[in-house]
């Protein structure tokens, strides 16, 4: 019996049932706005659905090569691998079909880093007879590179861009409510808005955001000191998808708006209230109790916060998502609160208690319970802390990368010698720890080889005003830490001579003459030049070989990369070298 011939396969020109209107996920970009410093929470569509509406089809009488029959998703995936705009433009010249699938990638994030680029982009957006609707293709608009040169008039051409998802206007200080609100008006797709340091903005702009941006996930209004609770209340009620909120220096913010965010925005992951001095303990309790996914809470200089913020938390409630807590200068937070924090948030990675001057060894003993989870700890100006507590901390938390003990004047060489045993230590702050001697520095320079790789990871060392130090300790440190890029020795008399200060960086212009006379900070190339000079001209000083302790291990934990991106906690002011800085992502 003859076999039945199988039915013919469907033509490749038939619509694909597997095609999606969502573009493939793109590689991480180089946006620098605060929202995109972290992983993206939503995919930006590179306009596949839009392009399908263009009906760009080759005539059926013309043979179509196989690549011409690829669905838009595949073409976009291929074109997105191109790094050069010139290559992208060349692809657009091949055919209308290729142009339709390239143009969205090219215009997804137009470069506006100089005036020529800005004029070109603005001109194209405004053309009425363009082949493509460029205004609808722009998803990310960043004008921060032009800073104070941007005015309300500059952004007029972009007011027709109603599909922008991320708008970054950082430091565009001449922009007013009119310019920003015109950009926001009618834009229902906006997910991230950064208007930090636009000090003229008022509630008017925030009301516009609340009316138009229901999908908003990130809001940075750092330094917008004229904004009040009135507009923030409306934003919290209308923009309930917010995940990242930065209100640094918005001095009119009170508990009223903060508690509203806690009540209405359950998806919040990060909130920064630096210098919001009217925020009090009940707000902190509400944030922690209500926001179950909160990863980062920054309360630096919120001086009204006290122990009750944490002692009033439900007794058995834990906060397993919390990774970063900054309580800089919250002087009324004491040992009882620290003990409650650690028991409630056992997976804290970064804990900043700088200038919490009433905490004692009790707090440090509590912090020890964080164990291997703790990577960054700042205890600057906690002058009640002693060697015993620090030694216990190092033994319990041996994955610490960054530690600052500035102005902890009870600490001696015993603490630093124990710190040197940390296998992953990269940055250490010992400013004004005047009891330490060269023995501490030699310990950092010569870690025990039995437990450590041969090359030290130490990158930044802050030793300003440690007046007992001299070349005997510093020279071995420089020679044995090849990754060292910052060494501060301000006020250390042994280094205040012209031969050495020639390799220092310039003192900040606002410094007085007295401050300039003792300024001594070696950074970047200055460290290399200092090392070469000491080895060339001071070879008569034999290097000490007294072994003590130190580290390596370049490898970070699996999620270390994303966590360091969040660390903008109290950083070192390199001008006075009082604190260590936290690395950017």
N, C-alpha and C positions, 0 to 999 in steps of 0.2 A: 504494500500500500504506500503510495507516494507521501512523503512528509509534507506537512503544511508549512508553507513559507512564512517565516515570522513577519509581522507587520513592520513597515519601514520606520526607522527612527525619526523622531520629531526633528524638524529643521532647527539648526542652531540659531536661526533668526527669530524663533518663537520666543516670546517673553519668558524669562526664567522665573520659575516659581520660588527659587531660593534667594532671589535678589532682595536685599534689604535696603531700606531708605536711610539706614544709619551708616556713616562712613567708618572705615576701620580705625582702630585706636592708633593715634600717632605717638611717636617717640616723645620723650620728655623734652620740653622746649627750654629756652633760656630766659623766659620772662622773669623779672625780678620783683614783681609786686608781691606784697605780703601774702596774699591769698595763694599764689602759685608757688610759694616757697615749699609748700607741702604737696603731697600727691593730689591730683585733681579728683574731685568728688563727682564730677559729671563729665560726660563726653560732649565735646563740641562737634556738631555735625558740620562736615565740610560739604554741605549743600547738594548731596546726590539728588534728593527729591526735587530740589529747585532746578537742577540741570535737566532732569527728565521732562520738565515742563517746557524746555526750550525746543523740543521736537527736532533735535539735530540728527537727521538720518541721511545716510548715503542713498543715492538713487539706486533702485533695484536693478537697473540696467548696467551698473558699474560693479565689477567683481570686488568683493570686500575681502581683504587678507584676514587670516585668522585673528591677528591682534586687534583688528577692527571690530571683531564680534565679541570681544571680551566685555562682560558687564561692567558698569561704572565702578562698582566696589573694587574690582581687581585692578582696573586702570588707576584708580586713586591710590591704592596700596602701592603700586609701582612708582607712580609719580612722587609720592610722599617721601621716597628714599633719596630724591634729588636734593642736594644741599645748596646748590647755587641757583639764585634767581635767573641768571642768564640761561642755564640749562632748561629751566622751567619755561622761559619765554621761547626758546627754540622748539620745545615740544608743542607749545601752543600754536606754532606756525605750521605744524604738520597737517592738521586737518581741523575742521570745526568740532568734530567729536572729541579729539584730544584737547582742544582748547577748552571745551566745556568742562572737561574733567581735570584740567590743570588749574584753571583760573581760581577755583575755590581755595586751593592750597596756597597759591601765590598771594591771594588777598586775605587769607585767614587772619594773618597778623602782619599788616604792612609796617615796614620800618619807618619810623618817624623820629630817628635819632639826630637829625640835623634839619636845617631850614629847607634845603633843596629837596630832600625827600618829602618833607611835609607838604611843600608847595605842589610837588608832583602828585602826591596822593590826593590832596584836596582838589586839585584840578580835575583829576580823573573821576572822582566821586561826583563832581558837579556837572559833568557832561550829560546833556539831555538825550543825545543820540548814540550812546555807547552800545556796543553789542551785548554787553553784560551789565546787569544791575549791580555795579561795584559796591554801592552803599549797603546792599543786603548781604554781601559776601564777607564784610569785615566782622570778625567775631572777637578780636582782641585789639584794643586801642590803647597804646601806651605813649603818653606825651611827656613823661617825667624827665627825659634827657634834656628837654629844652627849658625846664624849670621856670624861672621868673620871666622868660621871654614870651610865655604863653599867656594870652589875654582872652577875654570874652569874644573878641573879634576873630581870634585865631581859630576857635572851635566851631564857628558858624557853619562851615561846609560839612562838618561831621554830625550836625543835628539831624540830618536825614538818614543816618545809619541807625536803624531801629532793631537790628539783630545782634548788637554788641553784647557779648557775654562777660567780658572782663574789661573794665575801664580803670586805667591807672593814671592819676593826675598828681602824683606825689611831688610836692615842692613847687607846683605851678602857682606861685603865691599871688599872682595878679588876677587869677580867676575869682569871680564873685558868684553869688547865688544865681545870677541870671545865666552865666555861661554853663555852670554845672547842671542846673535844673533843666536847661534846654536840651542838654545831651541826654538826660535821663527821661525826659518826657516822652511817653509813648513807647518806651523800650521795655517790653514785657519779658525779654530774654536775659536781662542783666543778672549775673550770678555773683560777681565780685566787683566791689567799688572801693578804690583806694584814693581818698582825698586828704591824706595826711599832710599836715602843715599848711593847709589853706585856711589861714587864720581869720579871713573875712567871712567865711561861711557861717550861716545862721540856721535856725530851725526851718527856714523856707526850703532849703535844699533837701533836708531830711523828710519833710512832708511830701516833697515830690517823689522821693525814693519810695516812701510808704505807699503812695498812690499807684506807682507804675511798676514796681519790681517785686512781684510776689515770689519769684524764684531766687531771690537774693540769698546767697550762702556766706559771703564774706563781706564785712564792712569794716573799713579802717578810717577812723576820723581823728586819728592822733593829732593833738595840737589845735583842734577846732574848738577853741575855748568859748565861743559864743553859743554853741549848741546847748540846749537845756533838756530837762526831762520831758517837756511837752512834746517834742518831736520824737524822742526816743521811745516814749510810750506807744505812739502810733506805729512806729517801725516794728516794735516787738509784737504788736497785735496783727499787723498786715504781712510781715515777712517772717513767717514761722519756720522757714527752712534754714535759717541762719545757723552756721556752724562755727564761724570764726568772727570774733568781735574784739576790736581794739579801740579802746576809749582813752588811751594815754593822755593825760593832761587836760581832759575835758572836765574842767574844774566844777562845772555846775551840776554834774551828775550826782544824784542822790539814791538812797535806797529804793525810792519809788520806781524808777525805771529799771534798776538792776533786778529787783524782784519780779517785775513784769516780764523781763527776758527769761528769768528762771521759770516762770509760770507758763509762758506761751511758746517758747522755743526749745523743745526737748532735745533737738539734735545738736545743740551747742557742744563743740569739742574743745574750743580754746577761747578764753576770755582774758583780756588784759586791761586792768584798771589802775595802771601805774599813776600815782599822784592824784587819784580821785579821792580827795581828802574828806569828802562828805559821806563817803560810803562807810557803813558801820557793820558791826558783827552780824546782825540778823540777815543782811544780804548774803554774806559768805555762807552762813548756815543754809539759807534757801538754795543757793547755787549748788552746793555739794549734795544736798538732800534730793533735789529735784532733777538735776542733770546727770543721769546715770552713766552717760558716755564721756563725761568731761575728762580730758587728757591733760589740760594745761590751765593753771589758774595763777595769774600774776597779780599780786596785791602790793607791790612795792610802794612804800611811802603812803599807804592808806593808814594813817596814824591813829584813826579812831577804832581800828580793829583790836580786839583783846582776846583773852583766853576763851570767852564765852562763844566766840564764833565756832570753835571746835568742840568745846565741852558740851554744847547743847545739841550736838548731832545725836541721832538715835543710837542707843547703846550698842546694838549688834550690827549696825549698818557698816558695810565696807565699800570702799571705792577702788575696785581693782583696775579701773581704767586710768586713774590719775597717775601721771608720770612726772609732771613738773609743777612745783609749788614754789612761788617766790614771795617771801614775806620781808623783804628788805626794809629796814627802818620801822617795822611794826613793833615798837618798843614794848607795847603792852602784851605781846605774846611771850609767854614764859614757859617754864618746864612742863607744867601740867598740860598745856595745849600741845606741845611738841610730842609728848607721850601719846596723847590721843590721836594726833595726826598719823604717827607711825603705825599705830595699831589699826587705824581705819584705812590707811592707804599703804599696804605692805609692798606694793610694786613701784613705789616712787623711785625715779632715776635721778632727778635733779632737785635738790633741796637747797634753797637760798634763805639763810637766816642772818645775813649780814646786818649788823647794827641792832640786832635783838639783844641788847646789852645786858638783859637780866637773866638770860639762860645760863645754865651751869653745866657741870659734868653730867648731871641727871639727863639733860637733853641729849648729850652725845651718847650716853649709854643707851638711850631709847633708839637713836638713829642706827646704832649697831645692829638692830634687829632687821634692818633692810638688807643686810648681807650683800650677796653678789648683785642685787638689783641696783645698788647705788653706784652711779658713775660720776656725778658732779655734786660737790658739797661746798657751800660758801658759808664760812663762820667768821668772816672778818669783823673786827671790833667786838667780838664776844670775849671780853677780857677775863671772864671768870673761868675759862676753860684751862685745864692743866694737862701736863704731859701724860698722866695716867689715862685720862679719857681719850686723848688722841691716839695713844698706842693701842688701846682697846678697839677704837674705831678702825684702825688700819688692819688689825688682825681679823676683824669681823667682816670688813667690806673690802676685799682685796681686788676688786675690779674698778676701783676709783681711777678715773682719767684726769679729772680736774679738781683741785682742792685749793681753797684760799683761806689762809689763817692770818691775814693782815691784822696787825695791832693786837694780836693775842700775846701780850707781853709776858705771860707766865711760862710760855713754852721755851724749852731749851733744846740743846743738841739731841737729847733722847728722842724727842718727837720727830725731828727731821731724819734721824738715822732710821727710824721705823718707817717713815714715809718712803724712804729710798728703796724699801723692799717691795713696793707696789709694782707688779709686773706690767701694768699698762699706764703708768703715770706719764702724762704729757705736759701738763701745765701746773705750776705750783706758785702760790703767792705767799710770801713771808715778809711783806713790807712792814717795817717798824717792829719786827720781832728781834729786839736788840740784844737778847740773851744768847742768840745763836752765834757760833764761831766757825772758823774754817773747818772744824771737824764735821759739821753738818754738810758743808759743800763738798768735801771729799767723799762723804758717804753717797751723795748724789752722783758724783763723778765716777765712783768705783763700786758698782753693784756686785754682789757675789755671783760668780760665774756658774756656780752649780745649778742655780734655779732660773737664770736669765740668759737670753740670747746675747750675743757679743755686742750688738749695736743698741744704744739707748734711744728711746722714743721721745725723750724730753725735748720739748719745742720752745716753751716760754718759761722763763724763771724771773720772778720779781723779788728783788732783794734790796730795794731802796731803803735807806736809813737803817740798814743792818750795819752799824758802825764798826763792829768788831771784825769785819772781813777785810782781807787783803789779797795780794796776788797769789799767795800760797794756796788758797782754796779756789779762786776764780780761774786761774790758768788751767788746772786739770779739768775743771768743769767744761770749759770751752773746748778743750782738745778731745774730751771723751764723749761729747754729745754732738755728733755731726749733724743732727737735725735741728739744732738750736737756731731759732730765728729771732729771738727777742730776749734781751738781758737788760734789766733795769738796775742801776746802781746809783741812783740819785742820792746825794747826801753821803755817799761812802767816800771818805777823804782820800783813801789810797788810789782812787781812780780820777780824782779831780785835778789832773795835770794835763798840759796841752798836748803831750805826746799821745795820750789816750783819748781825750775828748775830741780829738780831730776825727775820730771815727764815729762819734755820736751823731744822732740826727739833731736837727735844729729844735730848740725849745719853742713851744707855742708862742705866737706873737703877743698874746695877752699876759704872758708871764712878766712879773716885775724883775728888776735887775737882780734882786736878792735870790729869786727863784732860779733865774738863769745861771747864776754863779754856781749853784749846786746841782744843776740838771745834768743827768748822765744816763742816757738810754741808748742802747745799741740795738738796731733793728735791721733785719734783712741783710743787705750787703755789708752793713756796718759790723755785724758779728763776724763775717768772713774776714774782713780786713783787719779787725782786731786780733783774730786768731793768727793770721799770717804775721802781723807785727810782733806779737808776743813770742812766737816761735822763732822769728828771725833775729830779733834784737834783745831778747831776754833769755836766751838759751843757757845763761849762767845760773838760772834758778832751776834746780833739778825738780822734776815732778814728783810729788808724793806718791807712794805706792801702797799706802795703807788701805786695804780693801774694806769696803763696807757693804753697800747695797745698790741695786738698781734693776732696770727693766728692758723689755721690748714687747713683742707681739703686736704686729701691725693690724692683725685681724680684729674686726669689731664683731660684736654679736649680731645676729641676723637682723634685728630691727634697730640697731644703733644708728644706721644712716638716717632713717626718718626722724629719730628722736633728736639728733643734734641739730637738725634743721629747725627745730622748735625752740632751741635754746638761745633766746635773746635776753636772758635774765641778767640782772645787774652785772654789767660788764666793767672791765677795768677802764678807768679814765687814765689813758696813757699820759695825760698831762701831769698828773700828780702821782701816778703809779700806786694809787691806793688799793686798787682791786685788780684782780685778774680778769681778762675778758673771756667770753664764751664764744666758741667758733661759729661762724655762719655756715649755713648749709652749703 
